[in-house]
Amino acid sequence: MRPVLLLSTFLCLLPMRAADPKMPVFWSASQLNETEKTLPPKVNPERHLATERRMDSAFILYRVGPSEGEVHESQGDMIIARSGEGALLVGGRLADAKSSEPGELRGRIEGGTTYPMKAGDTLYVPAKMPHQFLVDSGKHFSAYIIKITPKE
């Protein structure tokens, strides 16, 4: 009985994914700015990326370099630029696509349209549409990403 209790306690202490809340949640601009300040030291140098999940359907992204091309099979991305500058390559075809996790493909984009982005800009990328973040060396780009499940 004791090992089961220890295992149960350990599992409860593991970080849980931030579920979408059932009640309103408010994050002030200063709270979000403070959160963003914690991200640069957490950047994964191989992926040029750090994130802070606010709930299942929303997170803050911080990039210091380009991403791979990606496609989300069932959700679109509402991308609201917070700081820095970068661009998104959207559309075209995802070549050499490989599954990175359920419902997500990664690869190289051929073709597409480039959308320059800076603080305050917003771009919606529909589900199933290839997209890739482009951030020049020495620059950063941060954004809110809100996942949207489209109505069919």
C-alpha positions in Angstrom: 0.0 0.0 0.0 2.8 2.4 0.8 4.4 2.3 -2.7 1.1 3.1 -4.2 0.7 6.1 -1.9 4.3 7.3 -2.8 3.6 6.9 -6.5 0.3 8.8 -6.2 2.0 11.6 -4.3 4.8 11.8 -6.9 2.4 11.9 -9.8 0.4 14.7 -8.2 3.6 16.7 -7.9 4.5 16.4 -11.6 3.8 19.6 -13.5 0.4 19.4 -15.1 -0.4 21.0 -18.4 -2.2 24.3 -17.9 -5.8 23.4 -18.8 -8.2 26.0 -20.2 -9.9 27.6 -17.2 -13.6 27.6 -16.6 -13.5 31.1 -15.1 -12.2 34.4 -16.5 -8.4 34.9 -16.1 -6.8 38.3 -16.3 -3.1 38.9 -17.0 -2.0 42.5 -16.7 0.5 43.9 -19.2 3.1 44.2 -16.4 2.6 40.5 -15.5 3.0 39.4 -19.1 6.1 41.7 -19.4 7.6 40.1 -16.3 6.9 36.6 -17.7 8.5 37.5 -21.0 11.7 38.7 -19.2 12.1 35.2 -17.8 12.2 33.6 -21.3 15.6 34.6 -22.8 17.7 32.5 -20.4 15.4 29.5 -21.1 15.9 29.5 -24.9 16.7 26.1 -26.4 19.7 26.9 -28.6 18.9 24.1 -31.1 15.3 25.2 -31.6 15.9 29.0 -31.0 12.9 28.9 -28.7 11.5 29.4 -25.2 7.8 29.3 -24.3 5.6 29.9 -21.3 2.2 28.1 -21.5 -0.6 30.1 -20.0 -3.3 27.5 -20.6 -3.8 24.6 -23.1 -4.8 27.0 -25.9 -2.5 29.9 -25.3 1.2 30.5 -24.7 3.9 33.1 -25.0 6.6 32.3 -27.6 10.1 33.8 -27.6 12.4 33.2 -30.6 16.0 34.2 -31.4 16.2 32.3 -34.7 14.1 30.6 -37.3 11.7 27.6 -36.7 11.2 24.6 -38.8 8.2 24.7 -41.1 5.2 23.2 -39.4 1.5 22.2 -40.0 -1.1 21.7 -37.2 -3.7 19.3 -38.5 -6.6 20.4 -36.3 -5.9 23.9 -34.9 -5.1 27.3 -36.3 -2.7 29.8 -34.7 -3.7 33.4 -33.8 -0.3 35.1 -33.6 -0.1 38.4 -31.8 3.3 40.0 -31.9 4.5 41.4 -28.5 8.1 42.5 -29.0 11.1 42.4 -31.3 10.7 41.7 -35.0 10.5 38.8 -37.4 8.4 37.3 -40.1 6.2 34.4 -40.8 6.4 32.4 -44.0 2.8 31.0 -44.6 1.4 28.7 -47.2 3.3 26.9 -49.9 4.0 23.2 -49.4 5.6 21.4 -46.4 8.4 19.2 -48.0 10.1 16.4 -46.2 7.3 16.4 -43.6 7.7 14.2 -40.5 5.4 13.8 -37.6 6.8 15.7 -34.5 3.9 14.8 -32.2 0.2 13.8 -32.7 -1.5 16.2 -35.2 1.8 18.1 -36.0 4.1 17.9 -38.9 7.5 19.5 -39.3 9.6 20.0 -42.5 10.8 22.5 -45.0 8.5 25.0 -46.7 8.6 25.5 -50.4 6.8 28.6 -51.7 4.5 30.6 -49.5 4.1 34.3 -48.6 6.3 36.2 -46.1 4.5 38.4 -43.5 6.9 40.8 -41.6 5.8 41.2 -38.0 6.5 43.6 -35.2 4.8 44.4 -31.8 1.1 44.9 -32.2 0.7 43.0 -35.5 -1.6 40.0 -35.7 -1.7 37.1 -38.1 -4.1 34.1 -38.2 -2.7 30.9 -39.7 -5.5 28.3 -40.4 -5.3 24.7 -39.5 -3.5 22.5 -42.1 -1.5 25.5 -43.5 2.3 25.4 -43.5 4.0 28.2 -41.6 7.5 29.0 -40.3 8.9 31.7 -38.0 11.8 33.7 -39.5 14.0 35.6 -37.0 17.3 37.1 -38.1 20.5 36.4 -36.2 20.9 38.9 -33.3 17.2 39.7 -33.1 14.3 38.3 -31.1 10.6 38.0 -31.7 7.9 37.3 -29.0 4.2 36.7 -29.5 1.1 35.3 -27.9 0.0 32.2 -29.7 -3.7 31.3 -29.2 -4.7 27.9 -30.6 -8.1 28.0 -32.3 -10.1 24.9 -33.3 -12.0 25.8 -36.4 -15.7 25.1 -36.9 -16.1 22.7 -39.9 
